[in-house]
Amino acid sequence: MDKKLTYQKVVTAVCMLVSLFAVIIHVGNYTTFTMPSILFYAWHLLIGLVLIFLYKPLGGSKELSPGMRTLCRAVDWILIALTAVVSFYVIFNFETYTTTMQNNMMTKELYVFGIIITLLVLEAGRRMLGNVLPIIAIVAIIYALTGDKIPGLFGHRGYSMQRVVLAIFSDRGVYGTPIGTSATNVYLFLLFAAFLSVSGADIIFQNIAIAAAGRKRGGPAKMAVIASAFFGTISGSCVANVVSTGAFTIPLMKRNGYPKKFAGAVEAVASTGGQIMPPIMGAAAFVLSDVAGVPYAEVCIAAILPALMYYICLVKMVDLEAVKHNLAGLSEDEVPNLKESLARGMKLFIPVGVLLFMMLGLKTTPMKAAIFATAAILVTGVLDSKDRMTLKGVVNGAVAAGKSLCSVVAACSTAGIVVAVFSLTGLGLKFSNFIVQLGSNSLIPSLILAMLVCAILGMGLPTTAAYIVCATAIAPALTGLGLPILAAHLFLMYFASISAITPPVAVASYAAAGIAEENPMKVGLQAVKLGITGFILPFAFALNPDYITFGWNLQTLLTWISGMVVCYSLAIMLQGYVESRITVLERLAYLAVIVLAITPYMLNSLIGFVLFAALYGFRKWQAKRAPLLASS
């Protein structure tokens, strides 16, 4: 027992030191010194792999014999040592490494180190993400080696093991765009989110949500949506969001009278929306920015209306479910004071305001904005006399950022192997041509095929990895058919994200089902219904780019009105209620409103608005009139 405790203390201390070093390297690279990209990425990958092998030890939490446990620990430290050897070779022989790679040369030591780093990345991916992505990477390597034996469209000349390893161990592979995005953008935002969290953001956001919506009809469920939207802006992980906010919101919804499957589904859908909610979306959004060549601020602006539509539709669904079951809000003594909650949250709103002002107002880089916003957290935390930020809090924030980094590094580095093979063999172009052929050179069938590929990949991969693979393989096909590059990449990212609530493998729904104590499939199917906007929106902005275009003009105003009308109509049509049950004919009329309002044609939209106003207004008038008729 003592030995185990001592060993865990050593691991904890090493993880803390590595996490603090990560802060120095990443913040320092943008404030006091600047390293060449590959050198910076090598440090980043080294930090990420070391933390993975420590936080996810071989054998995990299984009960092992003392001898086997010692062997597993020895293997972990051997892997850490190998990671250090390869990384330090690149770091301290940087110029030689760069020259060799640029000239497509392969020395014996580079070949050995390339094989080692490939195996290390695959093992890190297996530990953090499961078997699916490493298997895809291994299949990609086999494809690169045996392409000359594959007939038809997907065949190629075949490459030697040395050439494949060269591609993987280069800026096209494990040191390529995916890990580069993780090193530059993602880590600094993870650090920002971690410091928000240790400042009490989850409790503060939860209290604000309860104060804002708790006493309203269906208050607990509305509060869950608001709290998850808030928390999603700082976590970007749907499962983490479900586990953190759902532990409180799901039991509260059940006590309020919501069915178990509905309570779990609300939390799953609301938490999944965190990955598409600006200003901090998921890690995939930062990769999107780099891959598509679109500034992150523009990605955030484009995502505003779709994210609002997603949550507005969900809130309306929740409201109508409360109408259906006649559910009231919380009692006054269960709801905190809104003004006090907002005042308490001011120390968190200031850093978020700094982040938005710097990115959208000053047009600074996301990295610089994240650093200044994190500094603002420290300043407001130190000035907060009631809950002052201490040195321990700073260390805890660094450690939390390091833990969050592990899954991102695993996904990005393993996906880097796949990207290297795509680049080497031209598989991305081949796959794009295949999609276009299957879609008969038509955009809508190609979009449907892209959706299916994203959904299938998303079932076994984290959002970031699924998006990277889809962006490499499918995005060229969609842009080739005339889809704007941002719309194409957002389309893929949305479906990679929404797979978290798509059965049969719906990680967010399954996490929520465990808390709700309900069948995961029931929660998953209910989540699909509640999150239906997430499946419609990508097609909406792919066919009508106004949904992701922001401007101070009449067209933008009409688009936003259209978005709200579509959300309300969709919720009413699916739930079958306004203030009371509506007829089948009315539900069909709301379907007509959706079709009219979502089109890019102004006349159709205006007709849809008028029809919606008539349908919705009549039911609201009828509901207000009913008590008067009853009293008379």
C-alpha positions, 0 to 999 in steps of 0.5 A: 500500500505504501509503495503504491502511494509513494509511486502515485505521489511520484507520478502526480509530481511528474505530471504537475511538473510537466504540466507547468513546463507546458504552460511555460513552453506554450505561453512563452512561445508567444510572449518571450521567444519564438521557436520554429514550428517543427521544434515547437510541435516536437516539444508539444508532442513530447509533453502530450505523450508523457502525460498520456503514458502517466495518466493512462498507465498500462493495465489501467485500473485492473487488479494486477499481481505485484509482479505484473503491476511492476512490469506494466510500470516499467513499460510505461517509463520505457515508453516515456524514455523512448518518447524523450529520446526521439523528441530530443533528437528532433529538438537538439538536431533540428537543423539536420532533421529539417534539411534531411526531411526537406530533401526526402532523405532517410538516414538509418537513425531517422528511420528507426526514430520514425518507426518508434514515434509511429508506434508510440503515437499508435499506443497513445491513441489506443490508450486515450481513444480506444482501438478505432483510430489506431486501427484506421491508421494501421490500415492506412499504412498497409494501404500505402505499402500495398497500393500496387496490388489494389485495382481500380480507382484506389490503386497506386504505385505502392511505397516502401516502408522507408518512404512511408515512415519518412512521410509520417515522421515529417511535417506532413505526419505527426508534426503536421497540421493536426498536432500544429493546431493542438500546439498553437490554438487548442492548448492555450484555449484549454488553459483558458478553460481550465483556469475558468473552471478552477475559478468556479465557473461551473458552479457560477454558470449553474447558479446563473442558469437556475436563477434565469430559468429555474422558476419558469415552466419546465425550469429544470430542463431549461436550466440544464440547457442554459448551464450546458451551453455556458459550460460547453463554451469552456469545455468543448467536450460533450462527455465532460459536459454531460458528466459535470452538469448532468450529475446535477441537472438530470436528477433535478429534471427527474424530480420535476416530473420529466421522464428519465429518457427525456432528462438524459436526452436533454443533457446529452443534446445540450452538452453536445452543442458545446462543440458548436457554441462560440467563442470556445467551440471544440478542438475540431473548430481550431483544426477547421480554422487551420485546415480551411485557412479561415481565421478562427474569429470568422469561424466563430461569427459563422457559427453564431446563428446555427448555434443559437438555432440549435439551442433555441429549438432545444429550449422550445422542445423542453418548454412544450414537453413541460406543457404536455406533462403540465410541469411547473418550475422550481419553488422560490427557495430553490432558486438563487438570486439572479442579480447576486449570481450575475455579480458573482459571475462578473469575474468570469465575464470579464475574461470572456469579454477580453477574449471576444474583444481581442478576437473580434474587435482588435482582430488579434490571433486566437493565441494572443487573445487566449493568453490575455484572457487567461491573464485576466482570469488571474487578475480578477481571481487575485482581486476577488476577496471572497474566493481569491485565486491562490498559487494552488489554484494556478497549479491546479489550472495548469494540471487540468489543462495538461489532463485535457490536452491528452485526448487532443494530442492522441487524436491529432497525432494519430490522425497525423499518420492518416493525413500523411498517408492521404498526402503520400498516396493521393487518397484524399483526391481519390476518395473525393472523386469517388464521392462525386461519382457516387453523388452523380456530380450533384451537391445534395447526394454528395452532402448526404454521402458526406453526412453518412461518412461523418456519422459512421466515423464519429461513432468510433472516433472523437470529434476532432479525429473524425473531422480531420479524416473527413476534411482530408477525404471529403472536403475537396469533393464538396468544394469542387461541387461549388460549396464555399470552403467554410460551409463545406468544413462546417458541414463536416464538423457539425456531423462529426460533432452530432454523432455524439448523440447518434445511435448506435454509438452515441457517447454523450447519450450513453453518458447521460443514460448512466446518470439518468438510469435509463436504457442508452438506446432510448436516451439516444433515440430521444436525443436524436429527436431533441437535437434534430436541428443539428441534423438539419442545420448543416444542409441549411447553411450548405444550401443557403450560406446566409445562415453562416454569413453575418452583416448589418443588412436586411438579408441578415435580419431576414435570415435571423428571423427565418432561423427563429421561425424554423426553430419554433416551427420544428419544435411545435411540429415534433411535439404537437403542442403550442399551449395545448395539443394541435391537430395533424393538419396544423403540424403539416402546416408548420412543416410547410412553414419550415420548408418556406422559411428555410429557403434562400428566397425572400418571397418564400420566407415572407410567406412562411413568416405570415403563415407561422404568425397566423398559426402560432398567434391563433393558438396563443390567442385561444390559450389566453381566451380560454380562462375568460370563457371558463369564468363567464 
